[in-house]
Amino acid sequence: MDAEIRLAYRNEREAEAVANAVSPDNVEVPPGLQIETLRNGSDVLTKIECQTRLQTLIATIDDLLACVSVAEKTFKVAKK
């Protein structure tokens, strides 16, 4: 199972902040799961490959979106 999530931002700076927040170095993932996040202009693209259970894919997407939400809230607060 594969998933691709593309998030669009107003500018490259916001996209870079989110991509960096959800792509910490040295993250270990369970066997059968691959995650890659990159910034492309003002978009953040995450590709997930899951060779295990559907529940693992769903949990991974849920975790990713929770981290994105925290990053977005952080730069909204920082703008104030």
BALOBA-1460 file (C-alpha; in Angstrom, 3 decimals):
// residues 80
<rec num="1" residu="m" x="0.000" y="0.000" z="0.000"/>
<rec num="2" residu="d" x="1.242" y="3.445" z="-0.870"/>
<rec num="3" residu="a" x="0.096" y="6.908" z="0.108"/>
<rec num="4" residu="e" x="1.178" y="10.303" z="-1.127"/>
<rec num="5" residu="i" x="0.267" y="13.425" z="0.805"/>
<rec num="6" residu="r" x="0.834" y="16.851" z="-0.719"/>
<rec num="7" residu="l" x="0.385" y="19.933" z="1.432"/>
<rec num="8" residu="a" x="0.457" y="23.411" z="-0.130"/>
<rec num="9" residu="y" x="1.700" y="26.477" z="1.749"/>
<rec num="10" residu="r" x="1.758" y="30.198" z="1.042"/>
<rec num="11" residu="n" x="5.515" y="30.295" z="0.625"/>
<rec num="12" residu="e" x="8.676" y="28.195" z="0.594"/>
<rec num="13" residu="r" x="9.636" y="29.282" z="4.112"/>
<rec num="14" residu="e" x="6.489" y="27.775" z="5.634"/>
<rec num="15" residu="a" x="6.867" y="24.632" z="3.530"/>
<rec num="16" residu="e" x="10.493" y="24.252" z="4.613"/>
<rec num="17" residu="a" x="9.538" y="24.657" z="8.277"/>
<rec num="18" residu="v" x="6.895" y="21.932" z="8.040"/>
<rec num="19" residu="a" x="9.117" y="19.584" z="6.035"/>
<rec num="20" residu="n" x="11.903" y="19.974" z="8.602"/>
<rec num="21" residu="a" x="9.509" y="19.465" z="11.506"/>
<rec num="22" residu="v" x="8.174" y="16.168" z="10.179"/>
<rec num="23" residu="s" x="11.518" y="14.842" z="8.913"/>
<rec num="24" residu="p" x="13.758" y="14.523" z="11.962"/>
<rec num="25" residu="d" x="17.129" y="12.881" z="11.378"/>
<rec num="26" residu="n" x="17.813" y="9.296" z="12.409"/>
<rec num="27" residu="v" x="14.193" y="8.191" z="12.695"/>
<rec num="28" residu="e" x="13.731" y="4.465" z="12.845"/>
<rec num="29" residu="v" x="10.586" y="3.062" z="11.311"/>
<rec num="30" residu="p" x="9.256" y="-0.458" z="11.678"/>
<rec num="31" residu="p" x="10.216" y="-3.045" z="9.069"/>
<rec num="32" residu="g" x="7.982" y="-2.856" z="6.016"/>
<rec num="33" residu="l" x="7.426" y="0.901" z="6.321"/>
<rec num="34" residu="q" x="9.196" y="3.639" z="4.365"/>
<rec num="35" residu="i" x="8.525" y="7.357" z="4.707"/>
<rec num="36" residu="e" x="10.061" y="10.197" z="2.712"/>
<rec num="37" residu="t" x="9.182" y="13.873" z="3.075"/>
<rec num="38" residu="l" x="10.542" y="16.654" z="0.912"/>
<rec num="39" residu="r" x="9.794" y="20.228" z="0.018"/>
<rec num="40" residu="n" x="9.068" y="21.118" z="-3.580"/>
<rec num="41" residu="g" x="8.692" y="24.866" z="-3.851"/>
<rec num="42" residu="s" x="5.885" y="25.833" z="-1.493"/>
<rec num="43" residu="d" x="4.575" y="22.259" z="-1.278"/>
<rec num="44" residu="v" x="5.482" y="19.493" z="1.151"/>
<rec num="45" residu="l" x="5.264" y="16.004" z="-0.290"/>
<rec num="46" residu="t" x="5.297" y="12.871" z="1.849"/>
<rec num="47" residu="k" x="5.426" y="9.410" z="0.312"/>
<rec num="48" residu="i" x="4.603" y="6.417" z="2.471"/>
<rec num="49" residu="e" x="5.126" y="2.807" z="1.462"/>
<rec num="50" residu="c" x="3.616" y="0.253" z="3.804"/>
<rec num="51" residu="q" x="4.076" y="-3.461" z="3.251"/>
<rec num="52" residu="t" x="2.376" y="-4.480" z="6.472"/>
<rec num="53" residu="r" x="-1.131" y="-3.836" z="7.765"/>
<rec num="54" residu="l" x="-3.625" y="-1.163" z="6.746"/>
<rec num="55" residu="q" x="-3.807" y="-0.087" z="10.396"/>
<rec num="56" residu="t" x="-0.073" y="0.724" z="10.269"/>
<rec num="57" residu="l" x="-0.568" y="2.929" z="7.213"/>
<rec num="58" residu="i" x="-3.513" y="4.721" z="8.830"/>
<rec num="59" residu="a" x="-1.609" y="5.259" z="12.095"/>
<rec num="60" residu="t" x="1.398" y="6.593" z="10.169"/>
<rec num="61" residu="i" x="-0.735" y="9.084" z="8.263"/>
<rec num="62" residu="d" x="-2.457" y="10.123" z="11.499"/>
<rec num="63" residu="d" x="0.911" y="10.696" z="13.211"/>
<rec num="64" residu="l" x="2.212" y="12.671" z="10.242"/>
<rec num="65" residu="l" x="-0.822" y="14.958" z="10.150"/>
<rec num="66" residu="a" x="-0.635" y="15.514" z="13.916"/>
<rec num="67" residu="c" x="2.996" y="16.622" z="13.545"/>
<rec num="68" residu="v" x="2.066" y="18.882" z="10.636"/>
<rec num="69" residu="s" x="-0.674" y="20.451" z="12.742"/>
<rec num="70" residu="v" x="1.779" y="21.230" z="15.559"/>
<rec num="71" residu="a" x="4.268" y="22.756" z="13.104"/>
<rec num="72" residu="e" x="1.558" y="24.916" z="11.511"/>
<rec num="73" residu="k" x="0.317" y="26.124" z="14.907"/>
<rec num="74" residu="t" x="3.886" y="26.963" z="15.896"/>
<rec num="75" residu="f" x="4.549" y="29.244" z="12.965"/>
<rec num="76" residu="k" x="1.125" y="30.892" z="13.376"/>
<rec num="77" residu="v" x="2.008" y="31.733" z="16.976"/>
<rec num="78" residu="a" x="5.481" y="32.897" z="15.918"/>
<rec num="79" residu="k" x="3.910" y="35.388" z="13.474"/>
<rec num="80" residu="k" x="2.051" y="37.166" z="16.269"/>
